[in-house]
Amino acid sequence: MKLAFSTLGVPGLPLPDVLRLATAHGYHGVELRTHPEEPVHTGLGSAERADVAAEFKGADVELLGLAGYVRVAAPGDDEPVLAEIRALVDLAHDLGAPYVRVFPGGDLDVQSPEEADATAARRLGTAAEHANDLGVRILLETHDSHRTAADAMRVLGLVGHRQVGALWDVMHTWLGGEQPSETYAALSPHLGYVQVKDIASVEDTTPLPLGAGVLPLAECVEVLSRHGWDGWLCWEYEKRWYEDAAPLPDLLGPGREHLSRLLNESA
């Protein structure tokens, strides 16, 4: 498996500094949080996009994916959501990123679960054709209204398109009461990559160094290894949402060592 980290852990950090951190600490790739407050977002022009792609190539670091904020199950008209997905897919294509992340984002106060599932599936199925043309894969993250693999599969089963897959966020499936073996069994035909992290408890989701909290990281890695999965583990350290959390740059080296140890132990 290859290791990456998300720029959610280093909010606003210029891309050259991000790439220096990746190479200094032995990470193979980076997931870019794609938001207007970050250096890389859908408003970049063609020359800026070419510069970003060149910086990754020059640093010999892979751009794993773009972590966008589209909510595919959200109530409302389809077209604004589809436009947002298309913009994200276009950016990924221009930068050479294989994946874009979307959220479910259903509102179960005003939608039934069935309505949320159908809305997400309809939009993802439509967006899949554009993604297919550009060679980009859209990944639905286990998150918010669809936090478990079982939830996500209700949507993915309706979509049935190879360009739409799953992103396994290990915190959300755990909070949803799913065992790693159950999550993997459900998502494996659709799995793009896995986001790892650690937290203190159900009540306190402040990000912690990998291995310092309660999430079943060893079990997740063991399940993936046992099934011969050789994709990406991406550390999503949610510093942007928890200003008092320790700075990520100081944790990247020990975090890579922890993941490498888990991989060795599961081999």
C-alpha positions in Angstrom: 0.0 0.0 0.0 1.0 3.6 -0.6 0.8 6.4 1.9 -0.5 9.9 1.5 -1.8 12.7 3.7 -4.5 15.3 3.2 -3.9 19.0 3.1 -6.9 19.3 5.5 -4.1 18.9 8.1 -2.1 21.9 6.9 -4.8 24.5 6.1 -3.7 27.1 3.5 -0.1 25.9 3.3 1.5 26.8 -0.1 1.8 23.8 -2.4 5.7 23.8 -2.5 5.7 23.5 1.3 3.2 20.7 1.2 5.3 18.8 -1.3 8.4 19.3 0.7 6.7 17.8 3.7 5.7 14.8 1.6 9.2 14.1 0.4 10.8 14.8 3.7 8.7 12.4 5.6 8.4 9.6 3.0 4.8 9.9 1.8 4.1 8.8 -1.8 1.2 11.1 -2.4 -1.0 14.0 -1.3 -4.8 14.5 -1.2 -5.6 18.1 -1.9 -8.4 19.7 0.0 -10.2 21.6 -2.8 -11.8 24.7 -1.5 -11.7 28.4 -2.3 -9.6 29.1 0.9 -6.9 26.7 -0.3 -4.2 27.2 -2.9 -5.8 24.7 -5.3 -9.5 25.1 -6.2 -11.8 25.0 -9.2 -11.3 28.7 -9.9 -7.7 28.2 -11.1 -7.0 29.1 -14.7 -5.3 26.8 -17.2 -1.8 28.2 -16.6 -2.2 27.8 -12.8 -3.4 24.3 -13.3 -0.4 23.4 -15.5 1.9 24.8 -12.8 0.3 22.6 -10.1 0.7 19.5 -12.2 4.3 20.5 -12.9 5.1 21.0 -9.2 3.8 17.5 -8.4 5.8 16.0 -11.2 8.9 17.9 -10.2 8.7 16.8 -6.6 8.0 13.1 -7.7 4.9 13.1 -5.5 1.6 11.7 -6.7 -1.6 13.7 -6.6 -3.9 11.1 -5.1 -7.2 13.0 -5.4 -9.2 16.2 -4.9 -11.2 16.3 -1.7 -14.2 18.4 -2.8 -17.3 19.4 -0.9 -20.1 18.5 -3.3 -23.1 17.0 -1.4 -24.7 14.6 -3.9 -27.8 13.7 -1.8 -28.7 17.2 -0.7 -32.2 18.4 -1.4 -32.7 20.8 -4.2 -32.2 21.1 -8.0 -29.8 18.7 -9.7 -28.0 21.2 -12.0 -26.1 23.2 -9.4 -24.8 20.0 -7.9 -23.9 18.5 -11.3 -22.1 21.7 -12.3 -20.0 21.5 -9.1 -19.1 17.9 -9.8 -18.2 18.7 -13.4 -15.9 21.5 -12.3 -14.2 19.2 -9.8 -13.8 16.5 -12.4 -12.4 19.0 -14.9 -9.9 20.2 -12.4 -8.8 16.6 -11.5 -8.3 15.9 -15.2 -6.2 19.0 -15.7 -4.0 18.2 -12.7 -3.7 14.5 -13.4 -5.6 13.4 -10.3 -7.4 10.0 -10.6 -10.0 10.6 -8.0 -12.4 13.3 -6.7 -14.2 13.0 -3.3 -17.8 13.9 -2.9 -20.0 13.8 0.3 -23.4 12.2 0.6 -24.8 15.3 2.4 -28.4 14.1 2.7 -30.8 15.9 5.0 -32.9 13.3 6.6 -35.0 15.9 8.3 -36.6 16.7 5.0 -35.8 13.6 2.9 -36.6 10.0 3.5 -33.5 7.7 3.3 -34.9 6.4 0.0 -35.2 9.9 -1.4 -31.7 10.7 -0.4 -30.4 7.5 -1.9 -32.2 8.1 -5.2 -31.1 11.7 -5.4 -27.5 10.8 -4.9 -27.6 7.9 -7.3 -29.3 10.0 -10.0 -26.7 12.7 -9.8 -23.7 10.4 -9.6 -25.0 8.3 -12.6 -25.3 11.5 -14.7 -21.9 12.8 -13.6 -20.3 9.4 -14.3 -20.5 9.9 -18.0 -18.4 13.1 -17.9 -16.0 11.5 -15.4 -15.6 8.6 -17.8 -14.8 10.8 -20.7 -12.0 12.5 -18.7 -10.7 9.4 -17.0 -11.5 10.5 -13.5 -13.3 8.4 -10.8 -15.8 10.0 -8.4 -15.6 8.5 -4.9 -18.6 8.8 -2.5 -17.1 9.1 1.0 -18.6 7.2 4.0 -19.7 10.4 5.8 -22.6 12.3 7.3 -26.0 10.9 6.1 -24.3 7.8 4.7 -21.5 7.1 7.2 -21.3 3.3 6.9 -20.5 1.1 4.0 -24.0 -0.3 4.1 -25.4 3.2 3.7 -23.0 4.0 0.8 -23.8 0.8 -0.9 -27.5 1.6 -1.1 -26.4 4.5 -3.4 -23.6 2.8 -5.3 -25.8 -0.2 -6.0 -28.3 2.1 -7.8 -25.5 3.8 -9.8 -23.8 0.7 -11.1 -21.1 2.6 -13.0 -17.4 1.9 -12.8 -16.4 5.6 -12.7 -18.3 6.0 -9.4 -16.8 4.3 -6.3 -16.3 4.6 -2.6 -13.9 6.3 -0.3 -13.7 4.6 3.1 -13.3 7.0 6.0 -12.4 4.7 8.9 -13.7 7.1 11.6 -17.2 7.3 10.2 -17.7 3.6 9.6 -16.5 3.0 13.2 -18.9 5.7 14.5 -21.6 4.0 12.6 -21.0 0.7 14.4 -19.5 -1.2 11.5 -16.6 -3.6 11.9 -13.7 -3.2 9.4 -14.3 -6.6 8.0 -17.9 -5.7 7.3 -16.9 -2.4 5.7 -14.3 -4.0 3.4 -16.6 -6.8 2.3 -19.2 -4.2 1.2 -16.9 -1.6 -0.4 -14.2 -3.8 -1.9 -15.6 -4.0 -5.4 -15.9 -0.2 -5.4 -13.0 1.0 -3.2 -10.9 3.9 -4.4 -8.8 4.5 -1.3 -8.9 4.6 2.5 -8.8 7.6 4.8 -7.1 6.8 8.1 -7.1 9.0 11.2 -7.3 8.7 15.0 -9.5 10.2 17.7 -9.9 10.0 21.5 -13.5 8.7 21.7 -17.0 8.8 20.2 -17.6 12.1 22.1 -14.2 13.7 21.3 -13.2 13.5 17.7 -10.3 16.0 18.0 -7.6 14.6 15.7 -4.8 12.7 17.4 -1.5 11.2 16.2 -2.0 7.9 14.5 -2.1 5.1 17.1 -2.9 7.4 20.0 -6.6 7.0 19.9 -9.4 4.4 19.7 -9.9 3.8 16.0 -9.2 0.2 14.8 -6.4 1.1 12.4 -4.5 -2.1 13.0 -7.6 -4.1 12.2 -8.4 -2.0 9.1 -4.8 -2.5 7.7 -5.0 -6.2 8.6 -8.3 -6.7 6.7 -6.9 -4.8 3.6 -3.6 -6.8 3.7 -5.4 -10.1 4.1 -7.4 -9.5 1.0 -4.3 -8.3 -1.0 -5.6 -4.8 -1.4 -2.7 -2.6 -2.6 -4.2 0.9 -2.8 -3.7 4.1 -0.9 -3.9 4.9 2.8 -4.4 8.6 3.2 -4.1 10.3 6.6 -6.8 12.9 7.0 -5.9 14.9 10.0 -8.7 17.4 10.6 -6.6 20.4 11.7 -8.8 22.8 9.8 -11.7 22.1 12.1 -9.8 21.8 15.3 -7.4 24.7 15.7 -6.1 23.5 19.1 -4.9 20.2 17.6 -1.1 19.7 17.4 0.5 20.8 14.2 0.5 18.1 11.6 4.1 18.6 10.2 5.5 17.5 13.5 3.4 14.3 13.4 4.0 13.2 9.8 7.2 11.3 10.4 5.9 9.3 13.4 2.6 8.8 11.5 4.3 7.2 8.5 6.3 5.0 10.9 3.1 3.9 12.6 1.4 3.0 9.3 4.6 1.2 8.1 4.7 -0.8 11.3 1.0 -1.8 10.9 1.7 -2.8 7.3 4.7 -4.9 8.3 2.8 -6.6 11.1 -0.1 -7.5 8.8 2.1 -8.8 5.9 
